[in-house]
């Protein structure tokens, strides 16, 4: 008898965009009833949460051309505690960017490589084009088609976990 697979979605959001993306990914993932899905703010997630998960989605805003400090703090707190204990597990990333988001995605990729995680998809980057102080700090409203992409990624991740693909 096999045990249910689990997906951990760890996110940080300051203006709501990344939170919307993470919640959409969760909505897609819970459609597959065979997978337990946990959505945790980066400040609340720790090594035990990582060890208990079979797959991960890491979601962050682009801050100063990188991942957010709170997601970095999550990785700092967890990195060595789970090193060599999560090898081969699947992951994906969601980036809510103001410019291009590629450096934030690259930072997550480097950490995931150290953990020996397997990417299940290219980073999903939503660019808000927020370039002024006012636009950067304003609450974000992610377009429905972008949220659908996030939902689809969550659905695909959960389906792959449930089927044992990753």
Backbone as JSON Lines, residues from 0, in Angstrom:
{"i":0,"aa":"X","n":[0.85,-1.18,0.0],"ca":[0.0,0.0,0.0],"c":[0.89,1.24,0.0]}
{"i":1,"aa":"X","n":[0.69,2.13,-0.96],"ca":[1.52,3.33,-1.05],"c":[0.91,4.46,-0.22]}
{"i":2,"aa":"X","n":[1.79,5.33,0.24],"ca":[1.33,6.49,1.0],"c":[1.1,7.65,0.05]}
{"i":3,"aa":"X","n":[0.22,8.54,0.46],"ca":[-0.08,9.72,-0.37],"c":[1.16,10.59,-0.5]}
{"i":4,"aa":"X","n":[1.35,11.14,-1.66],"ca":[2.46,12.06,-1.92],"c":[2.09,13.44,-1.39]}
{"i":5,"aa":"X","n":[3.13,14.25,-1.16],"ca":[2.88,15.59,-0.64],"c":[3.66,16.63,-1.42]}
{"i":6,"aa":"X","n":[3.05,17.78,-1.59],"ca":[3.64,18.93,-2.28],"c":[3.7,20.08,-1.3]}
{"i":7,"aa":"X","n":[4.88,20.67,-1.17],"ca":[5.07,21.84,-0.31],"c":[5.27,23.06,-1.21]}
{"i":8,"aa":"X","n":[4.43,24.06,-1.02],"ca":[4.58,25.33,-1.73],"c":[5.03,26.36,-0.7]}
{"i":9,"aa":"X","n":[6.24,26.88,-0.89],"ca":[6.81,27.89,0.01],"c":[6.86,29.2,-0.76]}
{"i":10,"aa":"X","n":[6.31,30.25,-0.15],"ca":[6.25,31.53,-0.86],"c":[6.56,32.69,0.08]}
{"i":11,"aa":"X","n":[6.91,33.8,-0.54],"ca":[6.97,35.09,0.14],"c":[6.35,36.11,-0.8]}
{"i":12,"aa":"X","n":[5.61,37.03,-0.24],"ca":[4.96,38.06,-1.05],"c":[4.86,39.34,-0.23]}
{"i":13,"aa":"X","n":[5.21,40.45,-0.85],"ca":[5.06,41.74,-0.18],"c":[3.87,42.52,-0.69]}
{"i":14,"aa":"X","n":[3.56,42.38,-1.97],"ca":[2.49,43.19,-2.56],"c":[1.35,42.32,-3.1]}
{"i":15,"aa":"X","n":[1.38,41.04,-2.79],"ca":[0.27,40.16,-3.13],"c":[0.41,39.38,-4.43]}
{"i":16,"aa":"X","n":[1.27,39.79,-5.33],"ca":[1.4,39.09,-6.61],"c":[1.87,37.66,-6.46]}
{"i":17,"aa":"X","n":[2.94,37.46,-5.72],"ca":[3.46,36.11,-5.54],"c":[2.48,35.25,-4.76]}
{"i":18,"aa":"X","n":[1.81,35.83,-3.81],"ca":[0.8,35.07,-3.04],"c":[-0.3,34.58,-3.97]}
{"i":19,"aa":"X","n":[-0.76,35.44,-4.88],"ca":[-1.79,35.02,-5.84],"c":[-1.29,33.87,-6.71]}
{"i":20,"aa":"X","n":[-0.05,33.95,-7.13],"ca":[0.53,32.91,-7.96],"c":[0.62,31.59,-7.2]}
{"i":21,"aa":"X","n":[1.09,31.65,-5.95],"ca":[1.22,30.45,-5.12],"c":[-0.15,29.84,-4.82]}
{"i":22,"aa":"X","n":[-1.13,30.68,-4.54],"ca":[-2.49,30.17,-4.27],"c":[-3.09,29.52,-5.51]}
{"i":23,"aa":"X","n":[-2.8,30.07,-6.68],"ca":[-3.28,29.46,-7.92],"c":[-2.62,28.1,-8.15]}
{"i":24,"aa":"X","n":[-1.33,28.01,-7.87],"ca":[-0.64,26.73,-7.99],"c":[-1.25,25.72,-7.03]}
{"i":25,"aa":"X","n":[-1.54,26.15,-5.82],"ca":[-2.18,25.26,-4.85],"c":[-3.55,24.82,-5.36]}
{"i":26,"aa":"X","n":[-4.33,25.74,-5.9],"ca":[-5.66,25.39,-6.41],"c":[-5.56,24.31,-7.49]}
{"i":27,"aa":"X","n":[-4.57,24.4,-8.36],"ca":[-4.38,23.38,-9.37],"c":[-3.93,22.06,-8.77]}
{"i":28,"aa":"X","n":[-3.08,22.14,-7.77],"ca":[-2.54,20.91,-7.15],"c":[-3.59,20.16,-6.35]}
{"i":29,"aa":"X","n":[-4.48,20.85,-5.69],"ca":[-5.47,20.15,-4.86],"c":[-6.55,19.48,-5.71]}
{"i":30,"aa":"X","n":[-6.59,19.79,-6.99],"ca":[-7.55,19.13,-7.87],"c":[-7.26,17.63,-7.94]}
{"i":31,"aa":"X","n":[-6.0,17.25,-7.72],"ca":[-5.63,15.83,-7.67],"c":[-5.73,15.39,-6.22]}
{"i":32,"aa":"X","n":[-6.75,14.61,-5.91],"ca":[-7.04,14.26,-4.52],"c":[-6.01,13.32,-3.91]}
{"i":33,"aa":"X","n":[-5.12,12.77,-4.71],"ca":[-4.12,11.86,-4.17],"c":[-2.9,12.55,-3.6]}
{"i":34,"aa":"X","n":[-2.84,13.86,-3.65],"ca":[-1.66,14.58,-3.19],"c":[-2.05,15.55,-2.08]}
{"i":35,"aa":"X","n":[-1.3,15.5,-0.99],"ca":[-1.48,16.45,0.12],"c":[-0.7,17.7,-0.24]}
{"i":36,"aa":"X","n":[-1.34,18.85,-0.19],"ca":[-0.71,20.11,-0.57],"c":[-0.64,21.04,0.65]}
{"i":37,"aa":"X","n":[0.55,21.55,0.91],"ca":[0.74,22.52,1.98],"c":[1.29,23.8,1.39]}
{"i":38,"aa":"X","n":[0.66,24.92,1.72],"ca":[1.08,26.25,1.29],"c":[1.57,26.97,2.53]}
{"i":39,"aa":"X","n":[2.86,27.28,2.58],"ca":[3.44,27.93,3.75],"c":[4.19,29.19,3.36]}
{"i":40,"aa":"X","n":[3.99,30.23,4.15],"ca":[4.81,31.44,4.0],"c":[6.24,31.06,4.35]}
{"i":41,"aa":"X","n":[7.19,31.65,3.68],"ca":[8.6,31.31,3.89],"c":[9.03,31.43,5.34]}
{"i":42,"aa":"X","n":[8.46,32.37,6.07],"ca":[8.84,32.55,7.48],"c":[8.33,31.42,8.36]}
{"i":43,"aa":"X","n":[7.34,30.67,7.88],"ca":[6.74,29.59,8.66],"c":[7.28,28.21,8.29]}
{"i":44,"aa":"X","n":[7.94,28.09,7.16],"ca":[8.44,26.79,6.68],"c":[9.82,26.51,7.23]}
{"i":45,"aa":"X","n":[10.06,25.25,7.56],"ca":[11.35,24.86,8.11],"c":[11.8,23.51,7.58]}
{"i":46,"aa":"X","n":[12.93,23.01,8.08],"ca":[13.49,21.75,7.61],"c":[12.52,20.57,7.7]}
{"i":47,"aa":"X","n":[11.75,20.47,8.77],"ca":[10.82,19.35,8.89],"c":[9.77,19.37,7.78]}
{"i":48,"aa":"X","n":[9.34,20.57,7.39],"ca":[8.38,20.7,6.29],"c":[9.0,20.22,4.98]}
{"i":49,"aa":"X","n":[10.26,20.58,4.76],"ca":[10.95,20.18,3.54],"c":[11.12,18.66,3.52]}
{"i":50,"aa":"X","n":[11.56,18.09,4.62],"ca":[11.77,16.64,4.68],"c":[10.48,15.85,4.48]}
{"i":51,"aa":"X","n":[9.36,16.41,4.9],"ca":[8.08,15.71,4.8],"c":[7.46,15.78,3.41]}
{"i":52,"aa":"X","n":[8.02,16.59,2.52],"ca":[7.44,16.78,1.19],"c":[8.13,15.93,0.13]}
{"i":53,"aa":"X","n":[7.34,15.52,-0.85],"ca":[7.87,14.76,-1.99],"c":[8.22,15.66,-3.17]}
{"i":54,"aa":"X","n":[7.69,16.88,-3.17],"ca":[7.95,17.84,-4.22],"c":[7.73,19.24,-3.7]}
{"i":55,"aa":"X","n":[8.25,20.22,-4.45],"ca":[8.25,21.59,-3.97],"c":[7.93,22.58,-5.09]}
{"i":56,"aa":"X","n":[7.25,23.65,-4.71],"ca":[7.15,24.84,-5.55],"c":[7.63,26.0,-4.68]}
{"i":57,"aa":"X","n":[8.65,26.7,-5.17],"ca":[9.2,27.85,-4.47],"c":[8.74,29.11,-5.21]}
{"i":58,"aa":"X","n":[8.12,30.05,-4.48],"ca":[7.55,31.24,-5.11],"c":[8.08,32.49,-4.42]}
{"i":59,"aa":"X","n":[8.53,33.43,-5.23],"ca":[9.14,34.64,-4.69],"c":[8.91,35.84,-5.6]}
{"i":60,"aa":"X","n":[8.85,37.03,-5.01],"ca":[8.93,38.22,-5.86],"c":[10.4,38.44,-6.24]}
{"i":61,"aa":"X","n":[10.59,39.16,-7.31],"ca":[11.92,39.61,-7.67],"c":[12.2,40.85,-6.83]}
{"i":62,"aa":"X","n":[13.2,40.8,-5.99],"ca":[13.59,41.95,-5.15],"c":[15.02,42.31,-5.45]}
{"i":63,"aa":"X","n":[15.25,43.51,-5.94],"ca":[16.6,43.98,-6.25],"c":[17.33,42.97,-7.13]}
{"i":64,"aa":"X","n":[16.65,42.48,-8.14],"ca":[17.18,41.55,-9.14],"c":[17.51,40.18,-8.57]}
{"i":65,"aa":"X","n":[16.86,39.8,-7.46],"ca":[17.08,38.48,-6.89],"c":[15.84,37.99,-6.18]}
{"i":66,"aa":"X","n":[15.95,36.81,-5.54],"ca":[14.82,36.31,-4.76],"c":[14.65,37.17,-3.52]}
{"i":67,"aa":"X","n":[13.51,37.1,-2.91],"ca":[13.25,37.91,-1.72],"c":[14.11,37.44,-0.55]}
{"i":68,"aa":"X","n":[14.37,38.35,0.37],"ca":[15.15,38.03,1.55],"c":[14.5,36.95,2.4]}
{"i":69,"aa":"X","n":[13.17,36.95,2.47],"ca":[12.5,35.94,3.3],"c":[12.59,34.56,2.68]}
{"i":70,"aa":"X","n":[12.54,34.44,1.35],"ca":[12.73,33.12,0.75],"c":[14.19,32.69,0.94]}
{"i":71,"aa":"X","n":[15.11,33.62,0.8],"ca":[16.53,33.31,1.04],"c":[16.72,32.86,2.48]}
{"i":72,"aa":"X","n":[16.05,33.51,3.43],"ca":[16.13,33.11,4.83],"c":[15.62,31.68,5.01]}
{"i":73,"aa":"X","n":[14.52,31.33,4.34],"ca":[14.0,29.96,4.38],"c":[15.09,28.98,3.93]}
{"i":74,"aa":"X","n":[15.71,29.27,2.79],"ca":[16.77,28.38,2.31],"c":[17.95,28.34,3.27]}
{"i":75,"aa":"X","n":[18.33,29.48,3.83],"ca":[19.42,29.52,4.81],"c":[19.12,28.64,6.02]}
{"i":76,"aa":"X","n":[17.88,28.71,6.51],"ca":[17.51,27.92,7.69],"c":[17.41,26.43,7.41]}
{"i":77,"aa":"X","n":[17.11,26.08,6.18],"ca":[16.85,24.67,5.84],"c":[18.0,23.97,5.14]}
{"i":78,"aa":"X","n":[18.85,24.71,4.48],"ca":[19.78,24.11,3.53],"c":[20.56,22.93,4.11]}
{"i":79,"aa":"X","n":[21.35,23.16,5.13],"ca":[22.21,22.09,5.64],"c":[21.44,21.03,6.4]}
{"i":80,"aa":"X","n":[20.31,21.39,6.98],"ca":[19.51,20.42,7.73],"c":[18.9,19.35,6.82]}
{"i":81,"aa":"X","n":[18.72,19.66,5.54],"ca":[18.1,18.68,4.63],"c":[19.06,18.21,3.54]}
{"i":82,"aa":"X","n":[20.27,18.75,3.52],"ca":[21.25,18.39,2.49],"c":[21.45,16.88,2.46]}
{"i":83,"aa":"X","n":[21.41,16.32,1.27],"ca":[21.55,14.88,1.01],"c":[20.39,14.05,1.55]}
{"i":84,"aa":"X","n":[19.29,14.71,1.92],"ca":[18.12,13.99,2.42],"c":[16.9,14.2,1.53]}
{"i":85,"aa":"X","n":[17.02,15.06,0.5],"ca":[15.91,15.33,-0.42],"c":[16.32,15.09,-1.87]}
{"i":86,"aa":"X","n":[17.44,14.44,-2.07],"ca":[17.96,14.2,-3.41],"c":[16.89,13.59,-4.32]}
{"i":87,"aa":"X","n":[16.8,14.1,-5.53],"ca":[15.93,13.53,-6.54],"c":[14.48,13.98,-6.5]}
{"i":88,"aa":"X","n":[14.1,14.77,-5.51],"ca":[12.71,15.23,-5.45],"c":[12.51,16.35,-6.48]}
{"i":89,"aa":"X","n":[11.28,16.49,-6.92],"ca":[10.95,17.45,-7.98],"c":[10.67,18.83,-7.4]}
{"i":90,"aa":"X","n":[10.96,19.85,-8.21],"ca":[10.63,21.21,-7.81],"c":[10.28,22.05,-9.04]}
{"i":91,"aa":"X","n":[9.63,23.17,-8.75],"ca":[9.35,24.2,-9.75],"c":[9.42,25.54,-9.03]}
{"i":92,"aa":"X","n":[9.52,26.61,-9.8],"ca":[9.57,27.93,-9.19],"c":[8.62,28.9,-9.88]}
{"i":93,"aa":"X","n":[8.1,29.82,-9.07],"ca":[7.24,30.89,-9.53],"c":[7.9,32.21,-9.15]}
{"i":94,"aa":"X","n":[8.02,33.12,-10.1],"ca":[8.65,34.41,-9.85],"c":[7.69,35.51,-10.29]}
{"i":95,"aa":"X","n":[7.39,36.43,-9.38],"ca":[6.63,37.63,-9.72],"c":[7.65,38.76,-9.87]}
{"i":96,"aa":"X","n":[7.92,39.15,-11.1],"ca":[9.02,40.06,-11.4],"c":[8.53,41.43,-11.81]}
{"i":97,"aa":"X","n":[9.35,42.41,-11.5],"ca":[9.11,43.76,-11.98],"c":[9.9,44.03,-13.24]}
{"i":98,"aa":"X","n":[11.05,43.37,-13.37],"ca":[11.91,43.56,-14.54],"c":[11.91,42.32,-15.42]}
{"i":99,"aa":"X","n":[12.69,41.29,-15.01],"ca":[12.69,40.08,-15.83],"c":[12.67,38.79,-15.01]}
{"i":100,"aa":"X","n":[13.08,38.8,-13.76],"ca":[12.97,37.65,-12.88],"c":[13.99,36.55,-13.07]}
{"i":101,"aa":"X","n":[14.83,36.65,-14.08],"ca":[15.75,35.56,-14.38],"c":[16.81,35.34,-13.32]}
{"i":102,"aa":"X","n":[17.28,36.39,-12.68],"ca":[18.29,36.2,-11.64],"c":[17.68,35.51,-10.42]}
{"i":103,"aa":"X","n":[16.46,35.88,-10.05],"ca":[15.79,35.21,-8.94],"c":[15.62,33.73,-9.25]}
{"i":104,"aa":"X","n":[15.21,33.42,-10.48],"ca":[15.06,32.02,-10.89],"c":[16.4,31.3,-10.84]}
{"i":105,"aa":"X","n":[17.46,31.95,-11.27],"ca":[18.8,31.35,-11.26],"c":[19.25,31.07,-9.83]}
{"i":106,"aa":"X","n":[18.94,31.97,-8.89],"ca":[19.31,31.74,-7.49],"c":[18.62,30.49,-6.94]}
{"i":107,"aa":"X","n":[17.32,30.36,-7.22],"ca":[16.59,29.18,-6.76],"c":[17.15,27.92,-7.42]}
{"i":108,"aa":"X","n":[17.45,28.01,-8.7],"ca":[18.01,26.86,-9.42],"c":[19.33,26.4,-8.8]}
{"i":109,"aa":"X","n":[20.18,27.34,-8.42],"ca":[21.48,26.97,-7.82],"c":[21.29,26.27,-6.49]}
{"i":110,"aa":"X","n":[20.35,26.76,-5.69],"ca":[20.08,26.11,-4.4],"c":[19.49,24.72,-4.64]}
{"i":111,"aa":"X","n":[18.55,24.62,-5.56],"ca":[17.93,23.33,-5.88],"c":[18.98,22.34,-6.41]}
{"i":112,"aa":"X","n":[19.93,22.83,-7.17],"ca":[21.01,21.97,-7.65],"c":[21.83,21.43,-6.48]}
{"i":113,"aa":"X","n":[22.1,22.28,-5.5],"ca":[22.82,21.84,-4.31],"c":[22.06,20.79,-3.53]}
{"i":114,"aa":"X","n":[20.75,20.91,-3.51],"ca":[19.9,19.92,-2.84],"c":[19.68,18.69,-3.74]}
{"i":115,"aa":"X","n":[20.17,18.76,-4.96],"ca":[20.02,17.69,-5.95],"c":[18.54,17.42,-6.28]}
{"i":116,"aa":"X","n":[17.77,18.52,-6.34],"ca":[16.37,18.43,-6.75],"c":[16.31,18.37,-8.27]}
{"i":117,"aa":"X","n":[15.22,17.85,-8.8],"ca":[15.02,17.78,-10.25],"c":[13.97,18.8,-10.66]}
{"i":118,"aa":"X","n":[14.31,19.67,-11.61],"ca":[13.3,20.63,-12.08],"c":[12.24,19.9,-12.89]}
{"i":119,"aa":"X","n":[10.97,20.21,-12.62],"ca":[9.89,19.59,-13.39],"c":[9.35,20.53,-14.45]}
{"i":120,"aa":"X","n":[9.81,21.78,-14.43],"ca":[9.37,22.77,-15.42],"c":[10.35,23.94,-15.41]}
{"i":121,"aa":"X","n":[10.34,24.69,-16.47],"ca":[11.1,25.95,-16.5],"c":[10.49,26.9,-15.47]}
{"i":122,"aa":"X","n":[11.28,27.82,-14.91],"ca":[10.69,28.8,-13.98],"c":[9.53,29.54,-14.64]}
{"i":123,"aa":"X","n":[8.45,29.69,-13.9],"ca":[7.29,30.43,-14.41],"c":[7.43,31.86,-13.9]}
{"i":124,"aa":"X","n":[7.73,32.76,-14.81],"ca":[7.97,34.16,-14.46],"c":[6.83,35.01,-14.99]}
{"i":125,"aa":"X","n":[6.21,35.77,-14.09],"ca":[5.19,36.74,-14.46],"c":[5.8,38.12,-14.25]}
{"i":126,"aa":"X","n":[5.9,38.9,-15.31],"ca":[6.51,40.23,-15.23],"c":[5.42,41.3,-15.14]}
{"i":127,"aa":"X","n":[5.45,42.06,-14.06],"ca":[4.47,43.13,-13.86],"c":[4.92,44.44,-14.47]}
{"i":128,"aa":"X","n":[6.19,44.54,-14.85],"ca":[6.79,45.74,-15.43],"c":[6.74,46.93,-14.47]}
{"i":129,"aa":"X","n":[6.69,46.65,-13.18],"ca":[6.68,47.73,-12.18],"c":[8.09,48.31,-12.09]}
{"i":130,"aa":"X","n":[8.23,49.58,-12.45],"ca":[9.56,50.2,-12.51],"c":[9.69,51.47,-11.68]}
{"i":131,"aa":"X","n":[8.6,52.04,-11.25],"ca":[8.69,53.23,-10.41],"c":[8.46,52.81,-8.95]}
{"i":132,"aa":"X","n":[8.88,53.62,-8.03],"ca":[8.69,53.3,-6.62],"c":[7.22,53.04,-6.33]}
{"i":133,"aa":"X","n":[6.36,53.9,-6.85],"ca":[4.92,53.75,-6.63],"c":[4.41,52.43,-7.19]}
{"i":134,"aa":"X","n":[4.81,52.08,-8.41],"ca":[4.35,50.83,-9.03],"c":[4.92,49.61,-8.32]}
{"i":135,"aa":"X","n":[6.16,49.69,-7.89],"ca":[6.8,48.57,-7.19],"c":[6.1,48.27,-5.88]}
{"i":136,"aa":"X","n":[5.74,49.31,-5.15],"ca":[5.13,49.14,-3.82],"c":[3.62,48.92,-3.86]}
{"i":137,"aa":"X","n":[3.0,49.13,-5.0],"ca":[1.54,49.0,-5.11],"c":[1.11,47.53,-5.03]}
{"i":138,"aa":"X","n":[-0.08,47.28,-4.48],"ca":[-0.62,45.91,-4.5],"c":[-0.7,45.41,-5.95]}
{"i":139,"aa":"X","n":[-0.34,44.15,-6.15],"ca":[-0.35,43.58,-7.49],"c":[-1.64,42.81,-7.74]}
{"i":140,"aa":"X","n":[-2.07,42.84,-8.99],"ca":[-3.23,42.09,-9.44],"c":[-2.78,41.3,-10.66]}
{"i":141,"aa":"X","n":[-2.54,40.02,-10.46],"ca":[-2.02,39.18,-11.53],"c":[-3.17,38.81,-12.48]}
{"i":142,"aa":"X","n":[-2.91,38.93,-13.76],"ca":[-3.93,38.66,-14.79],"c":[-4.39,37.2,-14.74]}
{"i":143,"aa":"X","n":[-5.64,36.99,-15.08],"ca":[-6.25,35.66,-15.03],"c":[-5.47,34.64,-15.86]}
{"i":144,"aa":"X","n":[-4.98,35.03,-17.03],"ca":[-4.25,34.07,-17.86],"c":[-2.92,33.67,-17.22]}
{"i":145,"aa":"X","n":[-2.31,34.58,-16.48],"ca":[-1.07,34.25,-15.77],"c":[-1.36,33.33,-14.58]}
{"i":146,"aa":"X","n":[-2.45,33.61,-13.88],"ca":[-2.84,32.75,-12.76],"c":[-3.21,31.36,-13.26]}
{"i":147,"aa":"X","n":[-3.77,31.27,-14.44],"ca":[-4.09,29.97,-15.03],"c":[-2.81,29.18,-15.3]}
{"i":148,"aa":"X","n":[-1.77,29.86,-15.75],"ca":[-0.47,29.19,-15.96],"c":[0.04,28.63,-14.63]}
{"i":149,"aa":"X","n":[-0.12,29.38,-13.55],"ca":[0.31,28.91,-12.23],"c":[-0.53,27.72,-11.78]}
{"i":150,"aa":"X","n":[-1.83,27.8,-12.01],"ca":[-2.72,26.7,-11.65],"c":[-2.33,25.44,-12.41]}
{"i":151,"aa":"X","n":[-2.04,25.58,-13.69],"ca":[-1.65,24.45,-14.52],"c":[-0.34,23.83,-14.03]}
{"i":152,"aa":"X","n":[0.61,24.66,-13.63],"ca":[1.86,24.15,-13.1],"c":[1.61,23.35,-11.82]}
{"i":153,"aa":"X","n":[0.78,23.86,-10.92],"ca":[0.45,23.13,-9.69],"c":[-0.23,21.81,-9.99]}
{"i":154,"aa":"X","n":[-1.14,21.84,-10.95],"ca":[-1.85,20.63,-11.36],"c":[-0.88,19.59,-11.92]}
{"i":155,"aa":"X","n":[0.04,20.04,-12.77],"ca":[1.02,19.13,-13.37],"c":[1.95,18.55,-12.32]}
{"i":156,"aa":"X","n":[2.38,19.38,-11.38],"ca":[3.26,18.9,-10.31],"c":[2.56,17.83,-9.49]}
{"i":157,"aa":"X","n":[1.32,18.09,-9.08],"ca":[0.58,17.12,-8.28],"c":[0.33,15.83,-9.06]}
{"i":158,"aa":"X","n":[-0.03,15.95,-10.33],"ca":[-0.28,14.77,-11.14],"c":[0.98,13.93,-11.28]}
{"i":159,"aa":"X","n":[2.11,14.59,-11.51],"ca":[3.38,13.87,-11.62],"c":[3.76,13.17,-10.32]}
{"i":160,"aa":"X","n":[3.53,13.83,-9.21],"ca":[3.8,13.2,-7.9],"c":[2.89,11.99,-7.7]}
{"i":161,"aa":"X","n":[1.6,12.18,-7.98],"ca":[0.62,11.1,-7.77],"c":[0.92,9.88,-8.63]}
{"i":162,"aa":"X","n":[1.4,10.12,-9.85],"ca":[1.69,9.03,-10.78],"c":[3.09,8.43,-10.58]}
{"i":163,"aa":"X","n":[3.88,9.06,-9.72],"ca":[5.24,8.57,-9.5],"c":[6.2,8.96,-10.6]}
{"i":164,"aa":"X","n":[5.81,9.93,-11.44],"ca":[6.7,10.42,-12.5],"c":[7.91,11.12,-11.89]}
{"i":165,"aa":"X","n":[7.67,11.84,-10.8],"ca":[8.77,12.45,-10.03],"c":[8.43,12.41,-8.57]}
